[in-house]
Amino acid sequence: PNPANPRARIAYTVGRAGTVRLSLHDAAGRRVRLLRDGYQGRGAYDLVWDGEDEEGRPVASGVYHVRLQAEGTVDTGRVVLVR
């Protein structure tokens, strides 16, 4: 669900096998967390973000931008976290 509390499910599709980088950024564009970085085959995936940053600290309520880099393209979305 969006808004999410305290965890968010992020679904995405990879059209061609290759390196996938999925990251979350705050409203200022700073990376909050790297969720996936590596090879993935073609297909639909989902993962759960636990509402924490890369140091394991809970992040504040707000809008976070999801950035997916795959197949030489970049796609974005957003997650609203409410605590």
N, C-alpha and C positions, 0 to 999 in steps of 0.2 A: 504493500500500500504506500501511497505517497500523499500526505506526509507520513513519515515513518517514526516509530518510537518503540524501543530504542534501537531497532535494527532495520535495515533496508535490504530488500531483495533487488538485485540488479540483473536484468536479463539482457543478453546480447547474442548476435549471430555472426559467425565467421563464415564468409562466402568461399574462402579458399584457404587451405592449410598454410600456416606460416607463423611468424612471430606476432604475438598479440601483447599489447601493453594497455592496461586498463588502470586509470588513476582517478583520484578524487581531488578536487581543488576547492578552495574557499572562494568567497565573492571577490577577493582581491587577486585571485589567480595563483595563489601559493598552493603548492601541492600539500595535501593533508595526508594522503596515504596512497601507496602503490598497491593495488589489489591483485594484479596479474601481470607477469612479465615473463614470457616464454612462448614456446611453440604450442600451438593448438591446431587440431585438425578441423576440417570443415564441419559446421553444425551449429546447433543452438545450445547456449550455455546460460547458466545463471549462478550467481554467488550471493552470499549474504554478507553485507558490511555490518559490523557490530557497533558502529558509531564511535569507533576509536581512531586516533591518529596513529602514525607509525611508531610512536613510543608507547602505545598501549593506553594513552590517556583519553578519557571521554571528551568528545568535541562539543562545542556549544550548539544550541538550537540555531537553525538557519538553513540557507540554501547552499547546497554543495553541487558543484558541476562535475559530471562524470565525463571523462575523456577516453575514447577508445581509438587506439592507433593499430590498424591492421591493414594488410594488403596495400600499403602505400597510401592509405587514406586516413582521415581523422573524422570521427563522429562524436558529437557531444549530446549530453542529456543533463537532467538535473534531478536531484533528490532533495526533498525538504525534510529536515530532521527536527522533531519537536521533542523536547525533554520535559 
